[in-house]
Amino acid sequence: QVQLVESGGGLVQPGGSLRLSCAASGRIFRINAMGWYRQAPGKQRELVATITSGGSTNYADSVKGRFTISKDNTKNTVYLQMNSLKPEDTAVYYCNADITNSGRRDYWGQGTQVTVSS
């Protein structure tokens, strides 16, 4: 079975930075894409950033220029560098992976809290 383990969340002041990590482990034939989503209280889960196996990236307009997604294929790990954080970035951040084994499906991490507050 596949597991996604996230780390790196926490409390940071506005204007600060955090780096999230998500490592995929278990039975993995191919990772097609990985990404980050977030969900703030009372709101729907939304896309933050994704990166494909070929390295193509996609960002939500609200984080463009501030967040950077990257990956380490040797470690099956995706990162999210978050700079110039704003209070509105406060949310639970979830890692997602599009993985092919016998079939193709999405997997989700347990979530990590990011709080931006002074």
N, C-alpha and C positions, 0 to 999 in steps of 0.2 A: 504494500500500500504506500501511497505517496504522502509525505508530510511536509508542510511549509512552516518554518519556525522564524518568526519575526523578532527583531530586537532594535533598540535604539530610541524608543520613544521617551518622553519625559516632559518636564516643565521648562519653558524657556521664555525669556523676556522678548517683547516685540523688537524686531530688528535682529534677533539672534539666529543661530543656525542649529540644525540637528541633522544627523545622518541615520536613516533607517536601513536595516539589512534584512534580507529574507533568503533563507537557505532551503532549497528543496532536497529531500532525501527519500530513499526507498527505491522501489522498482520504477525506473524511468528509461523509456526507450528514446524519446525525443521531446525536448522542450520547444514548443512552437513560439511561445511568447510568454513574457511575464509582465506584471504591472502592479500598480498601486491604486487603490480606491480608498475613499474616506467617507465616513458618515458622522455628521454632527448631530447633536440632540435635536429630535423633532424633524430631521430632514432625511431625504432619501440618500442612499449610497450613491456616490458619484465617482466618475473616473478622475484620477489625478494624472497618471502618466503610464505609458506602456512602452515596451521595447520588444521587438521581434527577434527571432533567432539570427536574422541577418543584420541586426543592429539598427533597424529603423525605429524611430521614436515618435511618440505622439503625446501632446500635453494638453491639459485643460487650459483654456485661455487665462483663467485666474491665477495660474502658477507659472506661465511662460516667462522666462527671463529670471526666475527666482529659484526654481527647482530643476534638478538634473537627474535623470534616471540613467543608470549604467548597469553592466552585468559582468560577471566573471564566469565564463563557461566552464572553466576547470573545476569550479566549486559549486556549480548550479545555483549561483547566488545573484540576486538583484539588489541594487542599492538605490536609495533616493536621498540625494543631497538637497536639503532644504535651507535656503538662505533668505535673509530679509523677511523673516516670519512675521505674520500679522495675527492679531487675535482671531480673525475669521478663518484662519487655518486650523483652529482648534477642532479636533475630531478624533475618532478612532480610525486609524489607518490599517487597511487590510491588504495583504499581499495576495495576488492572484497568479496562477500559472495555468497555461493551456498546454496540456501534456498528452502525448500519444504513447500508449502502451498497446494493448490489444485493440483498443479503440481510442477515441479522442475525447477528452473532457476537461472541464475546469476544476481546479482545486483552490481552496481558500485557506489562508492562515487564520489564527485565532484573533488577530487584531492587536494593535499597540496604541496606547493613548498618547496623543500629542496635545499639550496644553500651552498656549501662548498667552501669557498674562504678566502684567507688572505687579 
